[in-house]
Amino acid sequence: MPMPTTFPEANHQSPFASWKGDHAGIRVPDFATAVAWYGEKLDFRVMHTMPYGEMTFGFLSPAADDSFRIELLAGPGAADRPAYDQLSDTLNRSGWHHFCMIVEDVDAAMTELERRGVTIVSRPRDVHHISRRFAFFADPWGNLFELTQVIDA
């Protein structure tokens, strides 16, 4: 099915009209290890932490964006996720698949991620019918991230 060329107008009358994206929660086994990885590999900054029983919750923001955060839910009992080397291998599991961040240059971002030793799951490619270039990478716990940029159709 091709992408529509027009989209429905925003529904300001909806009882959910005030909803905005805030954060995505990611379960990890160890807080310090996760903070180090997200800081060293992605330049995320710890904005807030709090204990929760045997766990630690922490909110991390991208290098220059305070409007979105990743919430780390860290501590014992985290079951392993599969490790992926190919995007096609990720498509057979139900539930959350990935979250996406828009960037100015997918190729430059992926080159830097690769230089930093991040697992690349899908190299940059164009999807002209949605006017996007995208690529995927994974954290050490198998959580998937997409980077996308707007391109000419």
N, CA, C and O of each residue as an XYZ file, in Angstrom:
612
protein
N       0.846     -1.172      0.000
C       0.000      0.000      0.000
C       0.894      1.239      0.000
O       1.747      1.378      0.877
N       0.717      2.130     -0.955
C       1.537      3.352     -0.981
C       1.159      4.299      0.158
O       0.043      4.272      0.676
N       2.117      5.125      0.521
C       1.861      6.139      1.554
C       0.846      7.142      1.026
O       0.898      7.520     -0.145
N      -0.079      7.575      1.882
C      -1.025      8.602      1.429
C      -0.299      9.913      1.160
O       0.746     10.191      1.748
N      -0.862     10.708      0.272
C      -0.262     12.004     -0.029
C      -0.849     13.101      0.852
O      -0.284     14.189      0.961
N      -1.972     12.813      1.472
C      -2.556     13.737      2.437
C      -2.827     12.957      3.716
O      -3.037     11.744      3.680
N      -2.822     13.640      4.815
C      -3.002     13.006      6.111
C      -4.156     13.669      6.841
O      -4.456     14.837      6.591
N      -4.806     12.945      7.738
C      -5.878     13.563      8.520
C      -5.332     14.726      9.344
O      -4.195     14.691      9.815
N      -6.151     15.743      9.507
C      -5.761     16.870     10.352
C      -5.690     16.415     11.802
O      -6.328     15.436     12.187
N      -4.913     17.130     12.599
C      -4.850     16.842     14.029
C      -6.235     16.980     14.633
O      -6.985     17.888     14.274
N      -6.576     16.089     15.542
C      -7.890     16.106     16.188
C      -7.757     16.763     17.563
O      -7.534     16.083     18.564
N      -7.894     18.065     17.604
C      -7.754     18.809     18.853
C      -8.946     18.614     19.782
O      -8.909     19.060     20.928
N     -10.003     17.955     19.308
C     -11.173     17.665     20.133
C     -11.057     16.315     20.838
O     -11.863     16.003     21.714
N     -10.086     15.534     20.470
C      -9.900     14.217     21.070
C      -9.638     14.342     22.568
O      -8.970     15.284     22.993
N     -10.150     13.414     23.377
C      -9.810     13.434     24.800
C      -8.325     13.158     25.035
O      -7.831     13.332     26.149
N      -7.612     12.727     23.991
C      -6.175     12.449     24.106
C      -5.321     13.511     23.401
O      -4.136     13.282     23.159
N      -5.893     14.641     23.077
C      -5.206     15.675     22.304
C      -3.950     16.190     22.998
O      -3.057     16.706     22.326
N      -3.853     16.069     24.295
C      -2.683     16.586     25.009
C      -1.512     15.590     25.030
O      -0.431     15.933     25.508
N      -1.701     14.398     24.533
C      -0.650     13.381     24.582
C       0.545     13.782     23.720
O       0.383     14.208     22.576
N       1.739     13.641     24.278
C       3.010     13.888     23.581
C       3.979     12.774     23.972
O       3.875     12.224     25.069
N       4.913     12.436     23.095
C       5.938     11.452     23.438
C       6.827     11.984     24.554
O       7.146     13.172     24.591
N       7.223     11.102     25.460
C       8.062     11.505     26.586
C       9.311     10.637     26.712
O      10.426     11.158     26.704
N       9.138      9.322     26.827
C      10.293      8.456     26.970
C       9.953      7.033     26.545
O       8.785      6.676     26.398
N      10.990      6.233     26.352
C      10.861      4.801     26.093
C      11.630      4.084     27.190
O      12.772      4.440     27.483
N      11.014      3.075     27.798
C      11.663      2.314     28.857
C      12.418      1.130     28.297
O      11.924      0.417     27.424
N      13.628      0.924     28.809
C      14.469     -0.180     28.364
C      14.953     -0.937     29.597
O      15.555     -0.348     30.494
N      14.690     -2.238     29.638
C      15.115     -3.085     30.750
C      16.529     -3.564     30.505
O      16.835     -4.108     29.444
N      17.394     -3.360     31.490
C      18.788     -3.783     31.407
C      19.184     -4.435     32.735
O      18.581     -4.136     33.765
N      20.186     -5.317     32.728
C      20.541     -6.015     33.956
C      21.380     -5.207     34.947
O      21.355     -5.483     36.146
N      22.119     -4.215     34.457
C      23.037     -3.492     35.341
C      23.033     -2.001     34.997
O      23.297     -1.621     33.856
N      22.733     -1.164     35.986
C      22.608      0.272     35.752
C      23.934      0.908     35.328
O      23.985      1.617     34.323
N      24.998      0.663     36.079
C      26.282      1.312     35.778
C      26.785      0.929     34.388
O      27.289      1.779     33.654
N      26.652     -0.331     34.028
C      27.094     -0.783     32.703
C      26.280     -0.114     31.602
O      26.832      0.320     30.591
N      24.960     -0.032     31.801
C      24.098      0.593     30.796
C      24.384      2.084     30.667
O      24.474      2.602     29.554
N      24.528      2.775     31.788
C      24.834      4.212     31.741
C      26.162      4.441     31.019
O      26.288      5.368     30.219
N      27.138      3.602     31.303
C      28.442      3.738     30.636
C      28.286      3.517     29.128
O      28.823      4.288     28.333
N      27.554      2.470     28.729
C      27.404      2.186     27.301
C      26.663      3.316     26.595
O      27.132      3.818     25.573
N      25.510      3.721     27.128
C      24.731      4.786     26.480
C      25.488      6.113     26.469
O      25.335      6.904     25.539
N      26.295      6.358     27.485
C      27.100      7.574     27.514
C      28.259      7.537     26.539
O      28.464      8.480     25.774
N      29.027      6.440     26.562
C      30.212      6.329     25.713
C      29.872      6.132     24.241
O      30.534      6.698     23.370
N      28.857      5.344     23.960
C      28.540      5.005     22.567
C      27.587      5.998     21.909
O      27.713      6.276     20.716
N      26.624      6.543     22.680
C      25.592      7.399     22.091
C      25.613      8.827     22.619
O      24.819      9.653     22.169
N      26.490      9.138     23.552
C      26.584     10.468     24.171
C      25.311     10.866     24.921
O      25.025     12.055     25.061
N      24.545      9.884     25.404
C      23.374     10.191     26.224
C      23.829     10.666     27.598
O      24.883     10.265     28.092
N      23.019     11.526     28.204
C      23.332     12.129     29.509
C      22.317     11.658     30.544
O      21.124     11.581     30.252
N      22.782     11.342     31.749
C      21.891     10.958     32.840
C      21.247     12.223     33.391
O      21.934     13.139     33.844
N      19.919     12.261     33.345
C      19.178     13.435     33.791
C      18.603     13.258     35.195
O      18.446     14.230     35.934
N      18.287     12.009     35.563
C      17.659     11.749     36.862
C      17.773     10.258     37.155
O      17.664      9.435     36.246
N      17.990      9.912     38.406
C      17.972      8.511     38.826
C      17.147      8.379     40.095
O      16.959      9.339     40.843
N      16.655      7.156     40.320
C      15.935      6.887     41.561
C      15.961      5.394     41.844
O      15.871      4.584     40.921
N      16.084      5.022     43.121
C      16.023      3.600     43.464
C      14.577      3.120     43.414
O      13.646      3.885     43.667
N      14.405      1.854     43.086
C      13.082      1.231     43.092
C      13.282     -0.223     43.535
O      13.499     -1.106     42.705
N      13.207     -0.461     44.838
C      13.499     -1.780     45.381
C      14.937     -2.153     45.077
O      15.854     -1.392     45.388
N      15.148     -3.330     44.466
C      16.495     -3.768     44.087
C      16.954     -3.148     42.765
O      18.077     -3.385     42.319
N      16.096     -2.368     42.154
C      16.400     -1.804     40.845
C      16.758     -0.325     40.959
O      16.527      0.319     41.983
N      17.322      0.182     39.884
C      17.551      1.618     39.738
C      16.893      2.045     38.438
O      17.072      1.409     37.399
N      16.136      3.118     38.504
C      15.561      3.715     37.309
C      16.381      4.966     36.996
O      16.753      5.714     37.900
N      16.653      5.182     35.740
C      17.391      6.368     35.340
C      16.864      6.893     34.027
O      16.504      6.121     33.138
N      16.818      8.209     33.907
C      16.367      8.849     32.672
C      17.569      9.455     31.975
O      18.301     10.253     32.560
N      17.771      9.073     30.717
C      18.892      9.537     29.910
C      18.355     10.295     28.703
O      17.386      9.870     28.075
N      18.983     11.407     28.384
C      18.600     12.210     27.218
C      19.720     12.207     26.194
O      20.893     12.097     26.550
N      19.355     12.329     24.904
C      20.377     12.462     23.863
C      21.264     13.691     24.094
O      20.933     14.567     24.893
N      22.370     13.739     23.395
C      23.394     14.766     23.592
C      22.854     16.189     23.635
O      23.307     16.991     24.452
N      21.895     16.520     22.773
C      21.417     17.909     22.690
C      19.897     18.000     22.641
O      19.350     18.948     22.078
N      19.206     17.012     23.231
C      17.736     17.013     23.202
C      17.204     16.657     24.582
O      17.341     15.520     25.032
N      16.599     17.627     25.248
C      16.013     17.381     26.562
C      14.531     17.018     26.477
O      13.896     16.809     27.511
N      13.969     16.940     25.277
C      12.533     16.685     25.151
C      12.200     15.196     25.111
O      11.035     14.831     25.270
N      13.177     14.339     24.905
C      12.946     12.897     24.875
C      13.972     12.209     25.747
O      15.126     12.632     25.826
N      13.536     11.129     26.411
C      14.437     10.386     27.286
C      14.268      8.886     27.089
O      13.231      8.408     26.629
N      15.313      8.168     27.449
C      15.238      6.728     27.626
C      15.196      6.501     29.126
O      15.999      7.066     29.869
N      14.262      5.678     29.571
C      14.224      5.297     30.974
C      14.858      3.919     31.104
O      14.342      2.938     30.568
N      15.974      3.849     31.814
C      16.591      2.564     32.102
C      15.926      1.972     33.329
O      15.816      2.638     34.358
N      15.485      0.736     33.231
C      14.962     -0.021     34.353
C      16.010     -1.097     34.615
O      16.027     -2.125     33.938
N      16.877     -0.869     35.585
C      18.079     -1.680     35.731
C      18.093     -2.443     37.042
O      17.704     -1.926     38.089
N      18.548     -3.677     36.961
C      18.695     -4.480     38.154
C      18.554     -5.955     37.860
O      18.394     -6.357     36.708
N      18.612     -6.761     38.908
C      18.584     -8.217     38.733
C      17.264     -8.697     38.145
O      16.221     -8.056     38.283
N      17.348     -9.859     37.478
C      16.147    -10.501     36.953
C      15.822    -10.202     35.513
O      14.793    -10.662     35.017
N      16.656     -9.449     34.816
C      16.391     -9.120     33.410
C      16.713    -10.332     32.535
O      17.856    -10.787     32.490
N      15.701    -10.848     31.842
C      15.914    -11.977     30.933
C      16.604    -11.489     29.664
O      16.378    -10.365     29.215
N      17.443    -12.342     29.095
C      18.159    -11.984     27.870
C      17.212    -11.896     26.683
O      16.237    -12.641     26.587
N      17.522    -10.971     25.784
C      16.858    -10.867     24.486
C      17.792    -11.495     23.463
O      18.992    -11.609     23.710
N      17.261    -11.899     22.332
C      18.153    -12.403     21.287
C      19.076    -11.293     20.784
O      18.698    -10.122     20.761
N      20.270    -11.669     20.388
C      21.190    -10.728     19.737
C      20.949    -10.829     18.229
O      20.824    -11.929     17.690
N      20.886     -9.700     17.561
C      20.585     -9.673     16.136
C      21.752     -9.105     15.357
O      22.376     -8.123     15.757
N      22.034     -9.756     14.222
C      23.028     -9.243     13.289
C      22.384     -8.728     12.015
O      22.991     -7.949     11.280
N      21.154     -9.161     11.748
C      20.443     -8.797     10.527
C      19.040     -8.324     10.888
O      18.379     -8.936     11.727
N      18.585     -7.254     10.270
C      17.251     -6.725     10.535
C      16.173     -7.766     10.250
O      15.190     -7.843     10.987
N      16.333     -8.562      9.208
C      15.312     -9.554      8.865
C      15.097    -10.560      9.995
O      13.998    -11.099     10.128
N      16.112    -10.823     10.806
C      15.975    -11.758     11.929
C      15.122    -11.198     13.058
O      14.683    -11.953     13.926
N      14.878     -9.897     13.067
C      14.157     -9.257     14.170
C      12.651     -9.232     13.957
O      11.907     -8.893     14.878
N      12.196     -9.578     12.786
C      10.803     -9.342     12.413
C       9.843    -10.454     12.837
O       8.652    -10.375     12.535
N      10.330    -11.490     13.530
C       9.454    -12.592     13.898
C       9.040    -12.574     15.367
O       8.489    -13.561     15.853
N       9.286    -11.492     16.080
C       8.920    -11.403     17.492
C       7.814    -10.372     17.669
O       7.850     -9.297     17.069
N       6.838    -10.707     18.494
C       5.769     -9.760     18.816
C       6.277     -8.749     19.838
O       7.308     -8.956     20.478
N       5.547     -7.668     19.977
C       5.886     -6.663     20.985
C       6.697     -5.523     20.399
O       6.842     -5.402     19.182
N       7.219     -4.696     21.280
C       8.012     -3.547     20.855
C       9.181     -4.023     20.015
O       9.865     -4.982     20.373
N       9.404     -3.364     18.920
C      10.490     -3.737     18.022
C      11.684     -2.786     18.167
O      12.818     -3.237     18.327
N      11.437     -1.499     18.113
C      12.514     -0.512     18.169
C      11.906      0.852     18.463
O      10.687      1.026     18.458
N      12.786      1.812     18.720
C      12.331      3.192     18.635
C      13.288      3.938     17.740
O      14.430      3.527     17.540
N      12.809      5.033     17.209
C      13.507      5.730     16.142
C      13.845      7.155     16.553
O      13.063      7.833     17.219
N      15.022      7.587     16.142
C      15.441      8.975     16.326
C      15.754      9.553     14.955
O      16.419      8.918     14.136
N      15.269     10.761     14.715
C      15.536     11.428     13.442
C      16.886     12.128     13.548
O      17.207     12.734     14.570
N      17.670     12.035     12.479
C      19.004     12.628     12.435
C      19.173     13.395     11.129
O      18.406     13.209     10.184
N      20.171     14.248     11.088
C      20.441     14.999      9.859
C      21.114     14.142      8.798
O      20.875     14.340      7.606
N      21.962     13.181      9.214
C      22.747     12.392      8.267
C      22.910     10.973      8.814
O      23.760     10.724      9.668
N      22.098     10.056      8.321
C      22.147      8.666      8.783
C      23.526      8.063      8.540
O      24.062      7.379      9.412
N      24.104      8.308      7.368
C      25.390      7.707      7.039
C      26.483      8.151      8.005
O      27.266      7.329      8.480
N      26.536      9.437      8.293
C      27.554      9.943      9.219
C      27.348      9.377     10.623
O      28.308      9.007     11.300
N      26.081      9.314     11.055
C      25.798      8.772     12.384
C      26.190      7.308     12.474
O      26.787      6.892     13.467
N      25.870      6.523     11.464
C      26.198      5.097     11.487
C      27.701      4.878     11.401
O      28.229      3.961     12.029
N      28.391      5.702     10.636
C      29.850      5.599     10.578
C      30.461      5.831     11.952
O      31.373      5.112     12.359
N      29.961      6.833     12.664
C      30.473      7.111     14.009
C      30.106      5.996     14.982
O      30.929      5.610     15.812
N      28.886      5.472     14.894
C      28.496      4.359     15.762
C      29.392      3.143     15.519
O      29.828      2.485     16.464
N      29.658      2.853     14.255
C      30.532      1.732     13.931
C      31.943      1.972     14.468
O      32.574      1.054     14.992
N      32.434      3.199     14.340
C      33.755      3.536     14.880
C      33.804      3.309     16.389
O      34.842      2.939     16.936
N      32.662      3.536     17.061
C      32.581      3.364     18.513
C      32.290      1.923     18.921
O      32.135      1.640     20.109
N      32.214      1.021     17.966
C      32.032     -0.392     18.279
C      30.604     -0.826     18.528
O      30.376     -1.863     19.150
N      29.626     -0.045     18.050
C      28.212     -0.382     18.222
C      27.818     -1.437     17.182
O      28.279     -1.393     16.041
N      26.967     -2.380     17.580
C      26.488     -3.423     16.681
C      25.542     -2.827     15.648
O      24.492     -2.287     15.996
N      25.918     -2.928     14.381
C      25.095     -2.437     13.282
C      24.230     -3.601     12.804
O      24.747     -4.663     12.458
N      22.917     -3.398     12.787
C      21.976     -4.446     12.413
C      21.492     -4.261     10.980
O      21.170     -5.244     10.312
N      21.434     -3.036     10.498
C      21.007     -2.766      9.125
C      21.717     -1.504      8.649
O      21.617     -0.448      9.274
N      22.417     -1.624      7.562
C      23.124     -0.487      6.978
C      22.117      0.509      6.383
O      20.973      0.143      6.117
N      22.531      1.753      6.174
C      21.613      2.758      5.623
C      21.036      2.349      4.269
O      21.729      1.815      3.403
N      19.739      2.622      4.124
C      19.049      2.372      2.857
C      17.930      3.384      2.705
O      17.433      3.939      3.685
N      17.546      3.612      1.462
C      16.484      4.565      1.140
C      15.159      3.848      0.919
O      15.111      2.762      0.341
N      14.095      4.470      1.386
C      12.735      4.033      1.080
C      12.048      5.272      0.511
O      11.504      6.091      1.252
N      12.083      5.394     -0.805
C      11.628      6.615     -1.461
C      10.135      6.873     -1.295
O       9.723      8.032     -1.246
N       9.312      5.826     -1.206
C       7.873      6.081     -1.108
C       7.470      6.654      0.245
O       6.326      7.080      0.405
N       8.376      6.678      1.224
C       8.103      7.395      2.472
C       9.111      8.528      2.698
O       9.122      9.154      3.758
N       9.948      8.781      1.703
C      10.934      9.877      1.736
C      11.860      9.784      2.946
O      12.108     10.777      3.630
N      12.368      8.577      3.201
C      13.252      8.376      4.351
C      14.460      7.517      3.989
O      14.385      6.636      3.133
N      15.553      7.792      4.651
C      16.737      6.947      4.668
C      16.832      6.456      6.106
O      16.630      7.238      7.035
N      17.134      5.179      6.308
C      17.161      4.652      7.661
C      18.218      3.570      7.824
O      18.722      3.014      6.848
N      18.541      3.285      9.087
C      19.454      2.203      9.454
C      19.136      1.806     10.894
O      18.512      2.566     11.634
N      19.574      0.601     11.283
C      19.323      0.092     12.627
C      20.618     -0.308     13.309
O      21.565     -0.760     12.666
N      20.641     -0.133     14.631
C      21.732     -0.644     15.462
C      21.133     -1.207     16.738
O      19.948     -1.015     17.012
N      21.957     -1.905     17.525
C      21.481     -2.526     18.758
C      22.414     -2.185     19.907
O      23.612     -1.975     19.720
N      21.831     -2.136     21.113
C      22.652     -2.013     22.311
C      23.136     -3.410     22.727
O      22.734     -4.391     22.101
N      23.967     -3.534     23.739
C      24.496     -4.854     24.123
C      23.431     -5.834     24.609
O      23.705     -7.030     24.713
N      22.237     -5.361     24.904
C      21.173     -6.215     25.428
C      20.147     -6.572     24.361
O      19.108     -7.152     24.675
N      20.423     -6.235     23.111
C      19.555     -6.607     22.007
C      18.436     -5.632     21.709
O      17.589     -5.917     20.862
N      18.403     -4.483     22.380
C      17.385     -3.472     22.097
C      17.730     -2.764     20.794
O      18.868     -2.343     20.587
N      16.735     -2.637     19.918
C      16.959     -2.063     18.591
C      16.622     -0.582     18.539
O      15.682     -0.115     19.181
N      17.414      0.145     17.759
C      17.236      1.569     17.541
C      17.305      1.827     16.047
O      18.124      1.243     15.338
N      16.436      2.709     15.580
C      16.461      3.124     14.192
C      16.886      4.582     14.136
O      16.481      5.388     14.973
N      17.695      4.912     13.156
C      18.000      6.302     12.831
C      17.397      6.559     11.461
O      17.500      5.722     10.564
N      16.771      7.713     11.300
C      16.161      8.048     10.033
C      16.429      9.504      9.682
O      16.600     10.353     10.558
N      16.462      9.770      8.398
C      16.542     11.145      7.919
C      15.560     11.303      6.766
O      15.269     10.346      6.047
N      15.061     12.500      6.600
C      14.149     12.812      5.511
C      14.980     13.000      4.240
O      16.007     13.680      4.250
N      14.525     12.395      3.159
C      15.189     12.538      1.854
C      14.155     12.963      0.835
O      12.953     12.891      1.091
N      14.623     13.406     -0.321
C      13.717     13.722     -1.423
C      13.153     12.432     -1.979
O      13.882     11.453     -2.136
N      11.873     12.418     -2.277
C      11.211     11.195     -2.788
C      11.674     10.814     -4.151
O      11.210      9.817     -4.704
